[in-house]
């Protein structure tokens, strides 16, 4: 009986600590939501007010009409969609090759790929920009989309770790049946890797959705801006209207929360499974 009480106390303490940590991380979002619903006269007060006396729902339509939200949303969805597709198509083959195919120099080239993670993006920023300018891609969506079709070292590593958890007997049986590596990848490995693929897709979507630096560098035409750049544009024009800015930020953040809530089970499972075997 005493052991059960001790176990129950440990579980309660763990949940309490996790709840406090979750609340700590949620505080900025809760404050952003609270500010987005405040009228102008309650923005700057002597004491902290979490619940405004008057819920100003009109802040949201005002914020969305203050800048071309729907145009920027279309641009962001276009870039994010192609980024997800390109990332999945470019990361699957090398991850499978590093995990299951036997070829000379496999481990060497795997470590070479991982070493690129230590290369700061500031080092390659100027050469890549000069390359895209030489190709005539500046002020187009191509510099934001095409790199996704050339793989991502971190996501390739994640998929490789997941592929290593698949039974080798399944791969060997497919070889005995006369399947090629491409057939094994697309007909056996991919259907069994839905959690890992969901994780990769979610990572790439979030990175494309929240990317601010790349659109700022490569896009000059305001009609091609993304939501991240659009928020900065909104801040420059309506910086004193913090309630409208927070309302716009809430609308931009909401799709990320929604996508995570829909895919959280597959995402958590994919994160867990990709670290089981090295």
Protein Blocks (a to p, Z undefined) as FASTA:
>chain_A
ZZmmmmmmmmmmmmmmmmmmmmmmmmmmmmmmmmmmpcfklmpcfbdcfbdfbdcfklmm
mmmmmpcfklmmmmmmmmmmmmmmmmmmmmmmmmmmmmmpccehklmmmmmmmmmmmpcf
klmmmmmmmmmmmnopgoiaklmmmmmmnopfklmmmmmmmmmmpcfklmmmmmmnopaf
klmmmmmmmmmmmmmmmmmmmmmmmmmmmpmklmmmmpmblklpcfklmmmmmmmmmmml
mmlmmmmmmmmmmmmmmmmmmmmmmmmmmmmmmmmpZZ
